[in-house]
Amino acid sequence: MEKIESVNNHDDLSSDRVCAACHAKVGKAKFCPECATPIEPPRPTCEGCGHQPEGTPKFCPECGAQMSETS
């Protein structure tokens, strides 16, 4: 199977997600369709500093910038 890398853009991150175990494309799935590994939801990324905080905070805990609802 060909290894597929995730592309980091702000359009639709969920469509570029890959399984950490087998590298299959998983899209918005909660489990990998190839090996059944649970897939973690994408983490928001601060547009100000690039930090990826846990959960879904309204403000970045590193730089204080307001987090985008779609980040």
N, C-alpha and C positions, 0 to 999 in steps of 0.2 A: 504494500500500500504506500502511496506517495505521501510524504510528510507535508502537512499544510500549516503554515505559520499564520498567526493572528495579525491582522493589519490594524494599527492603532489610528483610527480616524474618528471624527465626531458625527458621522452620518448615521450609521446604525451598527454599533459595536456588536450587538447580539448576532448579526448575520455572519460575522467573521470569527466567531468563537470556535475553538477546537478542543477536543478531549485531551486532557493532560496525560492520560494513560496510553492511548493509541493514536492520537493526532487526527482522528476523523472529524470532519465538520459536524458541529452539533446545532448550529443556529440558535433557536430559542428553547431547545429541549432541556428538560431537567435531568435527563439521563442520556448517556451516549447511546446512539442507535446501533453502534457496532459492538461495544463491550459492556454496556450497562453501568459504566462508572457514573456516580452522581456528579452533576455539573454545577459548580458554584455560580450564582448570578454575577454579572459583571459589576465591578465596583466603580462608583463615580470617580471622576478625575477632576481635580480643581483646575480651572482654566487659567488661574493666576500663577500657580507655582508647580502644578503637575502632581501634587500629592494625591494619593488614593486612600482616603480615610475609611475606617470601618463604618458600617451602617449608612445612613443617608442624612448627614447633618445639613443644616441650612447654611452654615458658614464653615469654611475650611479651618481645621484646628491648627494648621501650620502657619498660614499667612492672613487669615481673617477675611478673605474674599468670600463673597456670596457664592454658594454653589448653585450651578444651573440645575434646574429640574430634570433636564435631559442628559446631564453629564454622566 
